[in-house]
């Protein structure tokens, strides 16, 4: 389960990088959403609910 979440997190990091011309106007939305997801995963890991 952790390996799947790690791979998913890496793919989201790559996808949140605004390197393509059509995604330049998105601003901080993709990386902000990814940051919230990362914080939730950290909290779940610390509390022991992430197996």
Secondary structure, DSSP 8 states (H G I E B T S, - for coil): -HHHHHHHHHHHHHHHS--SGGGGGGTTHHHHHHHHHHHHHHHHHHHT---
